[in-house]
Amino acid sequence: MFGIGMQELLLILVIALIVLGPKKLPEVAKALGKAMNEFKRATNDIKESLELDQSLKTVKKSFDTMNDTQPAASANASASGPSDVKAASPSHEEAAPKTNDPPHVSS
């Protein structure tokens, strides 16, 4: 605990009791405890905020690298608009030629 041994801690408490007196010492100890608790809470909030900021940076970086690695053809198709995308993709009729054969019925 801060490199303070039992003898040093006891000496500090005796000096505090002499300087502050028995009526004031509990109030000072309570205020000191509240201040330390508030400091710990603020430190934890800052730590969580920094961790959240770091994780958001890594997610943004991964999205940026994902967008940079897209093929140029798909990037050009999406940039030129939806009308060009329809013209570039084959229609269903062109993909399968029509035949006059009746469909096979399994019995």
C-alpha positions in Angstrom: 0.0 0.0 0.0 2.0 3.0 -1.3 5.2 1.6 0.3 4.0 2.6 3.8 4.5 0.1 6.6 2.3 -0.4 9.6 4.5 1.7 11.8 4.5 4.7 9.4 0.7 4.5 9.0 0.1 4.4 12.7 2.4 7.5 13.1 0.5 9.4 10.5 -2.9 8.6 12.2 -1.6 9.7 15.6 -0.3 13.0 14.1 -3.6 13.5 12.3 -5.5 12.9 15.6 -3.3 15.4 17.4 -3.6 18.1 14.7 -7.3 17.7 13.8 -8.7 16.5 17.1 -11.1 13.6 17.8 -14.2 15.6 16.6 -12.8 16.7 13.3 -10.9 13.5 12.3 -13.9 11.4 11.2 -15.3 14.3 9.1 -12.0 14.7 7.3 -11.6 10.9 6.8 -15.2 10.8 5.3 -14.4 13.7 3.0 -11.1 12.1 2.0 -12.9 8.8 1.3 -15.5 10.5 -0.9 -12.8 12.4 -2.8 -10.9 9.2 -3.5 -14.0 7.4 -4.6 -14.9 10.3 -7.0 -11.4 10.2 -8.4 -11.6 6.5 -9.0 -14.9 6.9 -10.7 -13.7 9.7 -13.0 -10.6 7.6 -13.8 -12.7 4.6 -14.8 -15.0 6.8 -16.9 -12.0 8.2 -18.8 -10.5 4.7 -19.3 -13.8 3.4 -20.7 -14.1 6.4 -23.0 -10.6 5.9 -24.3 -11.3 2.2 -24.9 -14.5 3.0 -26.7 -12.7 5.6 -28.9 -10.0 3.0 -29.7 -12.5 0.4 -30.7 -14.4 2.9 -32.9 -11.2 3.8 -34.6 -10.4 0.1 -35.4 -14.0 -0.4 -36.8 -13.6 2.7 -38.9 -10.2 1.5 -40.2 -11.6 -1.9 -41.1 -14.5 -0.3 -43.0 -12.1 2.0 -44.8 -9.9 -0.9 -45.9 -13.0 -2.9 -46.9 -14.1 0.0 -49.1 -10.6 0.4 -50.6 -10.4 -3.2 -51.6 -13.6 -3.3 -53.6 -13.1 -4.2 -57.3 -13.0 -1.3 -59.7 -15.9 -2.7 -61.8 -18.4 -2.8 -58.9 -17.3 0.7 -57.8 -17.8 2.1 -61.3 -21.2 0.4 -61.6 -22.4 1.7 -58.2 -21.1 5.2 -59.0 -22.8 5.4 -62.4 -26.3 4.8 -61.1 -28.9 2.1 -61.0 -30.0 2.4 -64.6 -26.5 1.3 -65.8 -26.5 -1.6 -63.5 -29.7 -3.0 -65.0 -28.3 -2.6 -68.5 -25.1 -4.4 -67.6 -26.8 -7.4 -66.0 -28.4 -10.0 -68.3 -32.1 -10.4 -68.1 -33.7 -13.7 -67.2 -34.9 -14.3 -70.7 -31.4 -14.0 -72.2 -29.9 -16.3 -69.6 -32.2 -19.3 -70.3 -33.2 -19.9 -74.0 -36.9 -20.7 -74.5 -37.8 -24.1 -75.8 -41.2 -25.6 -76.9 -40.6 -28.8 -74.9 -43.2 -29.5 -72.2 -41.9 -29.6 -68.7 -41.0 -33.0 -67.3 -43.5 -34.4 -64.9 -42.3 -37.1 -62.6 -44.8 -39.8 -61.7 
